Amino acid sequence: MSVPILNKMHMNGYDVLSVNNGPWRVCTQGDRLGSFSSREEALAYAASLPAYRARTVRPLAQQSE
């Protein structure tokens, strides 16, 4: 049994990661934005994106009775 290897970096608020020397992926918390054959391509793509900030959930305004 082999142990999975995870290489993970952050750039502009995006995760740039590779699992078991597979393709490099640029992701947010819930979305995969792109897959690349080299780390340099993935980092260049993440650098070209606007800075990512997770959206905050605003509570609904309570209606007065």
Secondary structure as UniProt FT lines:
FT   STRAND          6..11
FT   TURN            12..13
FT   STRAND          14..19
FT   TURN            20..21
FT   STRAND          24..27
FT   STRAND          32..36
FT   HELIX           39..48
//
